[in-house]
Amino acid sequence: MRLKTSLLKEPKHILYFLNLIKHKELVSCVGWTTADELYSCSDDHQIMKWNLLTSETTRVVKLPDEIYPIDLHWFPRSIGGKKQSHAESFVLTSSDGKFHLISKLGRVEKSVEAHCGAVLAGRWNYEGTALVTVGEDGQVKIWSKSGMLRSTLAQQGTPVYSVAWGPDSEKVLYTSGKHLIIKPLQPNAKVLQWKAHDGLILKTDWNSVNDLILSAGEDCKYKVWDSYGHLLYSSQPHEYPITSLAWAVDGELFAVGSFNTLRLCDKTGWSYALEKPNTGSIFNIAWSIDGTQLAGACGNGHVIFAHVVEQRWEWKNFEITLIKRRTMEVHNVINDAVDLLEFRDRVIKASLNYGHLVVSTSLQCYVFSTKNWNTPLIFDLKEGTVSLILQAERHFLLVDGGGLYLYSYEGRLISSPKFPGMRTDILNAQTVSLSNDTLAIKDKADEK
């Protein structure tokens, strides 16, 4: 598995002084609205919109000169079971001590005085009911959806550089110098704190599917932890401090950014691929909703895009490789026959088992029999963000943001089970199991 990166010849974020000298301004943060649309913010005070289907870049808004953006996070797309097709607004934190609620069209709906000194990070919880911000003043604050202060969760003497919500939105993880701290929202609940690095921790992330924590910082290492603070993986020191990291939504991969460095890693920590693009430091990494690509905010004014390619699936004598975004290569190792499978849209998820290859693209699902690669069965999907495909002998399960769907290999929808409090975004292969007559799902709310 590797990353295929792309950069424009000239950066889009540029400040012109007296319209003569151009000065490349660092891009501080990026965020996806859909699988093909990205917003980026830069020290040139501009918010740009990138459309990957048409390769167009347009300016959404120019912010006032006193606003230097630091972090952005889109409001979650699924609220209380209702899906929006794309995110409608985002929070932008800035160096002037405020956070700004900004609509998709670039209108600043509200600016809130939040911290003394810069607001270094802001994150919506998974339900969109609360926002956490952290700042140079060492405070961790919880806000309502409309920007009213609910509580000051923590106060400490050193700046807090990064923050993340726990999978159930009940706990907050934040950095404190060389330490990581997990603090529940419930007052008097036990706080977990541990020394995680030998230098200042700059970034942390917590994945809601696998419940694992990432951290990285000035000791030039990245580490993987479980939610009890046990170390699962520690990398070798890099040449430069690690300035960004992020989990892919499904928790199978994560990406790490440093000076002229972008690394793709497995959830257990080891590295699939290392790219050395000409980016300067990568300050922020965001994964697209479907997990097929990521974007990085670069210190030299660029936005880097990277697609995950060369994923592999194996079953009996078949080896299948995703060689391009829309092309798979089937290799039969017994007779060395090679088939190419072309898709109309880009491949998001695939599974190979029980004599069938099931592939979901951004709009359709393809079911191939290993006996015949030429005529797949094709049906349309409601939304193109399939996060899990599980196969049994007689049928297969698709999981997306909207629900669970059980299909026969002839493409007939057998059932679409629902249960109270169902959150499909946290289901994975460890918590869902399928047999010929039973579907079992581990209840996240009650582990017993």
C-alpha positions as CSV (number, residue, x, y, z in Angstrom):
1,M,0.0,0.0,0.0
2,R,1.3,3.5,-0.8
3,L,0.4,7.1,-1.2
4,K,0.2,8.8,-4.6
5,T,0.8,12.5,-3.9
6,S,0.0,15.6,-6.0
7,L,1.0,19.3,-5.7
8,L,0.2,22.2,-7.9
9,K,3.1,24.0,-9.6
10,E,2.3,27.2,-7.8
11,P,0.8,27.6,-4.4
12,K,-2.7,29.1,-4.3
13,H,-2.2,30.8,-0.9
14,I,-0.1,33.9,-1.7
15,L,0.1,37.4,-0.3
16,Y,1.0,40.2,-2.7
17,F,2.8,43.2,-1.2
18,L,2.3,46.4,-3.2
19,N,1.1,43.9,-5.9
20,L,4.7,43.2,-6.9
21,I,6.4,40.9,-4.4
22,K,4.6,37.7,-3.8
23,H,5.1,36.0,-0.5
24,K,4.0,32.3,0.0
25,E,2.0,32.1,3.2
26,L,1.8,28.9,5.2
27,V,-1.4,26.9,5.0
28,S,-2.5,26.2,8.6
29,C,-5.5,23.9,8.3
30,V,-7.6,21.9,5.9
31,G,-11.0,20.1,6.1
32,W,-13.2,18.1,3.8
33,T,-16.9,18.8,3.2
34,T,-17.5,15.9,0.9
35,A,-15.3,13.2,-0.5
36,D,-14.3,15.5,-3.3
37,E,-14.3,19.0,-1.8
38,L,-11.8,20.5,0.6
39,Y,-11.5,23.9,2.3
40,S,-8.1,25.3,3.3
41,C,-7.1,28.3,5.4
42,S,-3.9,30.2,5.4
43,D,-1.9,33.1,6.9
44,D,-3.0,35.1,3.8
45,H,-6.4,35.3,5.6
46,Q,-8.1,33.5,2.7
47,I,-10.3,30.4,2.8
48,M,-10.1,28.5,-0.4
49,K,-12.3,25.7,-1.8
50,W,-10.8,22.9,-3.8
51,N,-13.0,20.8,-6.1
52,L,-11.1,17.6,-6.9
53,L,-13.6,16.5,-9.7
54,T,-13.1,19.7,-11.7
55,S,-9.7,20.6,-10.4
56,E,-10.9,24.1,-9.7
57,T,-9.8,26.3,-6.7
58,T,-12.0,29.2,-5.7
59,R,-11.8,31.7,-2.9
60,V,-14.6,31.4,-0.4
61,V,-13.9,34.5,1.7
62,K,-11.1,36.8,2.7
63,L,-11.0,37.1,6.5
64,P,-10.2,40.3,8.3
65,D,-6.4,41.0,8.6
66,E,-6.3,40.4,12.3
67,I,-7.6,36.8,11.9
68,Y,-4.7,34.3,11.5
69,P,-6.4,30.9,11.3
70,I,-4.9,28.0,13.2
71,D,-7.4,25.1,13.2
72,L,-10.7,24.2,11.5
73,H,-13.2,21.5,12.1
74,W,-16.4,20.8,10.1
75,F,-19.7,20.3,12.0
76,P,-20.5,16.6,11.9
77,R,-22.7,15.4,9.0
78,S,-24.9,12.9,10.9
79,I,-26.9,14.4,13.7
80,G,-29.3,12.2,15.6
81,G,-29.5,9.6,12.8
82,K,-30.3,12.3,10.2
83,K,-27.8,12.6,7.5
84,Q,-26.8,15.8,5.7
85,S,-25.3,15.2,2.3
86,H,-22.4,17.5,3.2
87,A,-21.2,19.6,6.1
88,E,-22.8,23.1,6.3
89,S,-20.6,25.0,8.7
90,F,-17.2,24.8,10.5
91,V,-15.4,26.2,13.5
92,L,-12.2,28.2,12.8
93,T,-9.9,29.0,15.7
94,S,-7.5,31.9,15.4
95,S,-4.5,33.6,16.9
96,D,-6.6,36.5,18.3
97,G,-8.1,34.4,21.1
98,K,-11.4,33.9,19.3
99,F,-13.1,31.1,17.5
100,H,-15.4,31.8,14.6
101,L,-18.5,29.8,13.4
102,I,-18.4,30.1,9.6
103,S,-21.0,28.9,7.1
104,K,-20.0,26.9,4.0
105,L,-20.5,30.0,1.9
106,G,-17.9,31.9,4.0
107,R,-20.2,34.0,6.2
108,V,-18.9,34.5,9.7
109,E,-22.0,33.6,11.7
110,K,-20.4,34.3,15.1
111,S,-17.1,35.2,16.7
112,V,-16.5,34.3,20.3
113,E,-13.8,35.5,22.7
114,A,-12.5,32.2,24.0
115,H,-9.0,32.3,25.3
116,C,-6.2,34.7,26.3
117,G,-3.7,34.2,23.5
118,A,-4.2,32.0,20.5
119,V,-7.0,29.3,20.3
120,L,-4.8,26.4,19.2
121,A,-7.4,23.8,18.4
122,G,-11.2,23.3,18.3
123,R,-13.2,20.1,17.8
124,W,-16.9,19.3,17.6
125,N,-18.0,16.1,19.4
126,Y,-19.5,13.3,17.3
127,E,-23.1,14.3,17.9
128,G,-22.5,18.0,17.2
129,T,-23.8,19.0,20.6
130,A,-20.6,20.4,22.0
131,L,-17.4,22.1,21.0
132,V,-14.1,21.8,22.8
133,T,-11.4,24.5,22.4
134,V,-7.8,24.7,23.8
135,G,-5.4,27.6,23.9
136,E,-2.1,29.2,24.8
137,D,-3.6,30.1,28.2
138,G,-3.6,26.4,29.2
139,Q,-7.4,26.2,29.4
140,V,-9.7,23.5,28.0
141,K,-13.2,24.9,27.5
142,I,-16.5,23.2,26.5
143,W,-19.0,25.3,24.4
144,S,-22.5,24.7,23.3
145,K,-23.4,24.3,19.6
146,S,-24.3,28.0,19.4
147,G,-21.0,29.1,21.1
148,M,-22.1,29.6,24.7
149,L,-19.5,28.7,27.4
150,R,-20.6,25.6,29.3
151,S,-17.6,24.8,31.4
152,T,-13.9,25.3,31.8
153,L,-12.7,21.6,31.9
154,A,-9.1,22.3,32.8
155,Q,-6.6,25.0,33.6
156,Q,-2.9,24.5,33.5
157,G,0.2,26.6,33.3
158,T,1.3,25.5,29.8
159,P,-0.3,25.9,26.4
160,V,-2.5,23.0,25.2
161,Y,-1.6,22.3,21.6
162,S,-4.0,19.6,20.6
163,V,-7.3,18.1,21.7
164,A,-9.6,15.1,20.7
165,W,-12.9,13.7,21.9
166,G,-13.2,10.2,23.2
167,P,-15.4,7.8,21.0
168,D,-18.5,8.3,23.2
169,S,-18.1,12.1,23.5
170,E,-17.9,11.6,27.3
171,K,-14.1,12.3,27.6
172,V,-11.6,14.7,26.3
173,L,-8.0,14.0,25.5
174,Y,-5.5,16.9,25.5
175,T,-1.8,17.6,25.6
176,S,0.1,19.1,28.5
177,G,3.8,19.6,27.8
178,K,5.2,16.1,27.6
179,H,2.1,14.5,29.1
180,L,-1.3,13.3,27.7
181,I,-4.4,13.8,29.9
182,I,-7.8,12.1,29.5
183,K,-10.5,14.0,31.4
184,P,-14.1,12.9,31.6
185,L,-16.8,15.6,31.4
186,Q,-18.4,14.2,34.6
187,P,-17.1,16.2,37.6
188,N,-15.1,14.2,40.1
189,A,-14.5,11.4,37.6
190,K,-11.0,9.9,37.6
191,V,-8.5,11.7,35.4
192,L,-5.9,9.7,33.5
193,Q,-2.5,11.3,32.9
194,W,0.8,9.9,31.7
195,K,4.1,11.0,30.4
196,A,4.0,10.2,26.7
197,H,7.0,11.9,25.1
198,D,10.5,13.3,25.9
199,G,9.6,16.6,24.2
200,L,6.6,18.9,23.8
201,I,3.6,17.0,22.4
202,L,2.3,18.9,19.4
203,K,-0.5,16.7,18.1
204,T,-2.8,14.0,19.3
205,D,-5.8,12.1,17.8
206,W,-8.3,9.5,19.2
207,N,-10.1,7.2,16.8
208,S,-13.8,6.4,17.6
209,V,-13.7,3.0,15.8
210,N,-10.6,1.3,17.2
211,D,-10.4,3.4,20.5
212,L,-6.7,4.0,19.9
213,I,-4.8,7.2,20.5
214,L,-2.0,8.8,18.5
215,S,0.5,11.3,19.8
216,A,3.6,13.1,18.3
217,G,5.8,16.0,19.0
218,E,9.2,17.6,19.3
219,D,11.0,14.4,20.3
220,C,10.5,13.6,16.5
221,K,8.6,10.4,17.4
222,Y,5.0,9.3,16.9
223,K,3.3,6.8,19.2
224,V,0.2,4.6,19.4
225,W,-1.6,4.1,22.8
226,D,-4.7,2.4,24.0
227,S,-7.2,4.4,25.9
228,Y,-5.7,3.3,29.2
229,G,-2.4,4.9,28.4
230,H,-0.5,1.7,27.5
231,L,2.1,2.1,24.8
232,L,1.4,-0.1,21.8
233,Y,4.0,1.4,19.3
234,S,6.8,4.0,19.3
235,S,8.4,5.0,16.1
236,Q,12.1,5.7,15.5
237,P,13.0,9.4,15.8
238,H,12.5,11.3,12.6
239,E,14.8,14.0,11.4
240,Y,12.4,16.8,12.3
241,P,9.6,17.3,14.9
242,I,6.3,15.7,13.9
243,T,3.8,18.5,13.2
244,S,0.7,16.7,12.3
245,L,-1.0,13.3,12.4
246,A,-4.5,12.0,11.8
247,W,-6.5,8.8,11.9
248,A,-8.5,7.7,8.8
249,V,-12.1,7.5,9.7
250,D,-12.4,3.7,9.8
251,G,-9.3,3.4,12.1
252,E,-7.4,1.1,9.8
253,L,-4.7,3.7,8.8
254,F,-3.2,6.9,10.0
255,A,-0.9,9.5,8.4
256,V,2.0,11.4,9.9
257,G,3.4,14.7,8.7
258,S,6.7,16.4,9.3
259,F,9.1,18.7,7.4
260,N,9.0,17.6,3.7
261,T,7.7,14.2,5.0
262,L,4.4,12.4,4.7
263,R,4.1,8.8,6.1
264,L,1.2,6.3,5.8
265,C,0.9,3.9,8.7
266,D,-1.1,0.8,9.7
267,K,-3.2,1.2,12.9
268,T,-0.6,-0.9,14.7
269,G,2.0,1.7,14.0
270,W,4.3,0.3,11.3
271,S,4.8,2.2,8.1
272,Y,3.4,1.3,4.7
273,A,4.9,4.2,2.8
274,L,7.1,7.3,3.1
275,E,6.9,10.2,0.8
276,K,9.3,13.2,0.7
277,P,7.3,15.9,-1.0
278,N,8.5,19.5,-1.3
279,T,6.0,21.0,1.2
280,G,7.9,22.5,4.1
281,S,6.4,21.4,7.4
282,I,2.9,19.8,7.1
283,F,0.9,21.5,9.9
284,N,-2.4,19.7,9.5
285,I,-3.7,16.5,7.9
286,A,-7.3,15.7,7.1
287,W,-8.7,12.5,5.7
288,S,-11.6,12.5,3.3
289,I,-14.9,11.0,4.5
290,D,-14.5,7.8,2.5
291,G,-10.9,7.3,3.7
292,T,-9.5,7.0,0.1
293,Q,-7.4,10.2,0.3
294,L,-5.9,12.8,2.5
295,A,-4.9,16.5,2.3
296,G,-2.1,18.3,4.1
297,A,-1.7,22.0,5.0
298,C,1.9,22.9,4.0
299,G,4.3,25.5,5.3
300,N,5.2,26.7,1.8
301,G,1.7,27.7,0.8
302,H,0.7,24.5,-0.9
303,V,-2.0,22.0,-0.2
304,I,-0.8,18.4,-0.8
305,F,-3.3,15.7,-1.8
306,A,-2.5,12.0,-1.5
307,H,-4.5,8.9,-2.6
308,V,-4.1,5.5,-1.0
309,V,-3.3,3.0,-3.8
310,E,-1.9,-0.5,-4.1
311,Q,-4.2,-2.0,-1.5
312,R,-4.3,-5.8,-1.7
313,W,-6.8,-8.6,-1.2
314,E,-6.1,-12.3,-1.3
315,W,-8.3,-15.4,-1.3
316,K,-7.2,-18.9,-2.3
317,N,-5.3,-18.5,-5.7
318,F,-6.4,-14.9,-6.4
319,E,-4.5,-11.8,-5.6
320,I,-6.2,-8.5,-6.3
321,T,-4.5,-5.1,-6.2
322,L,-6.0,-1.6,-6.5
323,I,-3.5,-0.2,-9.0
324,K,-5.3,3.1,-9.7
325,R,-8.2,4.8,-8.1
326,R,-10.7,3.2,-10.5
327,T,-8.8,0.1,-11.6
328,M,-8.1,-3.3,-10.0
329,E,-5.8,-6.0,-11.2
330,V,-6.8,-9.6,-10.6
331,H,-3.9,-12.1,-10.7
332,N,-4.6,-15.8,-10.7
333,V,-1.4,-17.3,-9.3
334,I,-2.1,-20.8,-10.6
335,N,-2.1,-20.0,-14.3
336,D,-0.7,-16.4,-14.1
337,A,-3.8,-15.1,-15.8
338,V,-4.4,-11.3,-15.3
339,D,-7.7,-9.5,-15.5
340,L,-8.2,-5.8,-15.3
341,L,-11.4,-4.5,-13.6
342,E,-12.4,-0.9,-14.5
343,F,-14.9,1.1,-12.5
344,R,-16.8,4.2,-13.3
345,D,-16.1,5.9,-10.0
346,R,-13.3,5.5,-7.5
347,V,-13.0,2.4,-5.3
348,I,-13.7,3.0,-1.6
349,K,-13.9,-0.4,0.0
350,A,-13.5,-4.0,-1.2
351,S,-13.7,-7.5,0.2
352,L,-12.7,-10.8,-1.3
353,N,-14.0,-14.1,0.2
354,Y,-16.2,-17.1,-0.4
355,G,-15.7,-17.0,-4.2
356,H,-16.9,-13.3,-4.5
357,L,-15.3,-9.9,-4.7
358,V,-17.5,-7.1,-3.4
359,V,-16.4,-3.6,-4.3
360,S,-18.1,-0.4,-3.3
361,T,-17.4,2.8,-5.2
362,S,-18.6,6.3,-4.4
363,L,-22.0,5.5,-6.1
364,Q,-22.4,1.8,-6.8
365,C,-21.7,-1.7,-5.5
366,Y,-20.2,-4.3,-7.7
367,V,-20.4,-8.1,-7.0
368,F,-17.9,-10.3,-9.0
369,S,-17.8,-14.1,-9.0
370,T,-14.3,-15.4,-9.1
371,K,-15.4,-17.8,-11.8
372,N,-16.3,-14.9,-14.1
373,W,-14.6,-11.4,-13.9
374,N,-16.4,-10.0,-17.0
375,T,-20.0,-9.5,-15.9
376,P,-20.3,-8.2,-12.4
377,L,-23.7,-7.6,-10.8
378,I,-24.1,-3.8,-10.2
379,F,-26.5,-1.9,-8.0
380,D,-26.7,1.7,-6.8
381,L,-25.9,2.9,-3.3
382,K,-27.8,5.5,-1.3
383,E,-24.6,7.2,-0.2
384,G,-21.0,6.5,-1.2
385,T,-19.3,6.2,2.1
386,V,-19.3,2.5,2.8
387,S,-17.1,2.0,5.9
388,L,-17.3,-1.8,6.2
389,I,-18.0,-4.9,4.0
390,L,-18.4,-8.2,5.7
391,Q,-18.9,-11.4,3.8
392,A,-20.5,-14.8,4.7
393,E,-21.0,-17.8,2.4
394,R,-24.5,-16.8,1.3
395,H,-24.7,-13.1,1.7
396,F,-22.7,-9.9,2.6
397,L,-23.2,-6.8,4.8
398,L,-22.5,-3.2,3.9
399,V,-22.2,-0.6,6.6
400,D,-22.4,3.1,5.7
401,G,-23.2,6.4,7.6
402,G,-26.9,5.6,7.1
403,G,-27.3,2.1,8.3
404,L,-26.6,-1.6,7.9
405,Y,-27.6,-3.4,4.7
406,L,-27.6,-7.2,4.2
407,Y,-27.5,-8.3,0.5
408,S,-27.5,-11.6,-1.3
409,Y,-24.7,-12.2,-3.9
410,E,-27.5,-11.7,-6.5
411,G,-27.8,-8.1,-5.3
412,R,-31.1,-8.5,-3.5
413,L,-31.5,-6.5,-0.3
414,I,-32.4,-9.1,2.4
415,S,-32.8,-6.8,5.4
416,S,-31.6,-3.5,6.9
417,P,-31.5,-4.1,10.7
418,K,-31.8,-1.2,13.2
419,F,-31.4,-1.0,16.9
420,P,-31.9,1.9,19.4
421,G,-28.8,4.1,19.8
422,M,-27.2,2.7,16.7
423,R,-24.0,4.5,15.6
424,T,-22.8,3.0,12.4
425,D,-19.7,5.2,12.3
426,I,-18.0,3.2,15.1
427,L,-18.7,-0.3,13.8
428,N,-15.7,-2.3,12.6
429,A,-14.6,-5.9,11.8
430,Q,-13.9,-6.5,15.5
431,T,-17.4,-5.5,16.7
432,V,-19.5,-7.0,13.9
433,S,-19.7,-10.6,12.8
434,L,-21.7,-12.3,10.1
435,S,-22.7,-16.0,9.6
436,N,-25.2,-17.6,7.2
437,D,-28.1,-17.0,9.5
438,T,-27.0,-14.5,12.2
439,L,-25.6,-11.0,12.5
440,A,-23.9,-10.2,15.8
441,I,-23.0,-6.6,16.9
442,K,-21.2,-5.7,20.1
443,D,-23.1,-3.0,22.0
444,K,-20.8,0.0,22.5
445,A,-23.1,1.4,25.2
446,D,-23.0,-1.8,27.2
447,E,-19.8,-3.8,26.7
448,K,-21.4,-6.8,28.5
